[in-house]
Amino acid sequence: MARPIEFDRPKALNQALALFWRKGYQATSLADLLAEMHIGRSSFYAAFSDKRSLYIECLDLFAARTLEMLQRTRADMLPLDALEHFFEHNFIGARGAGRLKGHWGCMVVNTVLEMAGVDDALAARASAHLDDMQRIFQACLQEAGAGPAHAEELAATLMLFNEGIRVSSRRRLPDARHLQTIATTFGLIRSVLP
């Protein structure tokens, strides 16, 4: 009979997520995970099967939380204000526990960059999460007055901006520089909407 799991699984999952987000999949060793999660090898394998399975769970959780944050903001604000706030919050509001999480980029974008050509299934899973986000961008843009085709085009442009600014954030540029770029981008989007 298997021993029951004797650790706080959600807490360990969050610790693994932060480590993968910061270091990436390949640079994170099993020893790193065990130390960060404060669990033993047998507990790790009993709870998560293997490193790749844990990474998938963390990636999906990160994506779900990101989409939930965007949807919550969307429910409370006008569509373009919600999108702009979402981008701003991810840079200024993403700090916690003394870590500059805003400078870690986006775990989903990081996964596409790291795993394309290495583990195409992981890269495709991350890409599907980005597609989900782009659909929300498109819905917001339609709510803001763009026709379906125009909203699709603007959402694709906004996703390219999203991917670029997430990579740029890893350069640790000043927050003001990113905030100005976000403001300029949304100023341009507002200027082409009715």
Secondary structure, 3 states (H helix, E strand, C coil): CCCCCCCCHHHHHHHHHHHHHHHCCCCCCHHHHHHHHCCCHHHHHHHHCCHHHHHHHHHHHHHHHHHHHHHHHHHHCCHHHHHHHHHHHHHHCCCECCECHHHHCCHHHHHHHHHCCCCHHHHHHHHHHHHHHHHHHHHHHHHCCCCHHHHHHHHHHHHHHHHHHHHHHCCCCCHHHHHHHHHHHHHHHHHCCC
